[in-house]
Amino acid sequence: MFRMVTLSLLICTVVNSDVITVSGNRGKDIQIALNMASCGDTVHIPQGDYFFDRSVVVEKRVSVIGSGKEKTKIYRKNNVAGLLWLFRINGNKSDHVRISGMALLGDLSEVTSGILLENESENFRVDNCTFKHLSRRAVKVKDGGKGVIDNNIFIDNWPTAVVVYGRGEKEWERGLSLGSENAVFVEDNYFEQGDVPNKSMAHHVASNNGSKYVFRYNVINDQKMASHAVDAHGNKFYWPRGSRSYEIYGNRINAVHRWAGINIRGGDGVIFNNRFFGSFVSPIHLMHECREGDGECEYPCIDQIRELYMWDNWYNEKRVDVYVRHKHLIRQGRDYLLYEHPEYRPFEYPHPLTRQKK
């Protein structure tokens, strides 16, 4: 990781920065402006409607700034077939990329996704945007990386608004690093779900493959949903490893009715100071997800919950009763503890990357 950051700094040294304004209303016009930009420049997208027939690719340290999440509107062009990511951020060729001040608007009958950050994107910021009716993912962080997703509005994205994938075995070899900057931070956002194709498979945040995320100070307002709002996968599906860590705190999670507010299926972390309102079968639900069949492995199962601390979580003004599905694997006092982590200190809030010049 240090080698890659050093290389990026050698390639991209900011001396002076310019603002390049997009001319035209196509994704191709935004790409032309990006190709003209130098390291540290800002590409400004004026107010208006923009139509993409291909992904806009960011491969240098730039800021892509719209005129506001109700003024600059990004759409998929109607006659485009197949999956379309509106923006793709290549972390191998960029750091400190910022996407801000626009609305990314999809149609759940088509496969339109929002922003893909891949190849260990470093120090990115996605902020002050609206993501609505995007399928697959609104924001996907792939191959590890670190950064912040803040002050956005997510409405009826399906099946997941934000998904975080790590670097598999490498993250498990490193061990826990709770309270550090080495995570994807999702903070101060607004999330809403209700009108989606399948209410039994819909989350606001999910993770897998050595993922590390922090979900803090967000507001969730959901209708009747049969799934869970906040998720961390275990060792299952096609990924080699399960979620590594999660830090979930300071959130307000509301639902007319939802099966679970938080469902943890593997990995370790902290869950504290969350407030649940409305109706939940299980505000906090713990289980083990594994390839042998959920809960059908021998303790200790690969990537299962082994070190989870939970405290100060409330459901309709009463303390949360944690529900454990696989009690033969996940035991209180051994694998999860209902008191404050004695050594944990949250990372600085708000995230330092949010202090970028508006």
Buried (B, 14 or more C-beta within 10 A) or exposed (E): BEEBEEEBEEEBEEEEBEEBEBEEBBBBBBBBBBEEBBBBBBBBBEEEEBBBEBBBBBBBBBBBBBBBBEBBBBBBEEEBEEEBBBBBBBBBBBBBBBBBBBBBBBBBEBBBBBBBBBBBBBBBBBBBBBBBBBBBBBBBBBBBBBBBBBBBBBBBBBBBBBBBBBBBEEBBEBEBEBBBBBBBBBBBBBBBBBEBEEBEEBBBBBBBBBBBBBBBBBBBBBBEBBBBBBBBBBBBEEBEBBBBBBBBBBBEBBBEEBBBBBBBBBBBBBBBBBBBBBBBEBBBBBBBBBEEEBBEBEBEBBBBBBBBBBBBBBBEEEEBEBBBBBEEBBEEEEBBBBEEBEEBEBBEBBBEBBEEEE
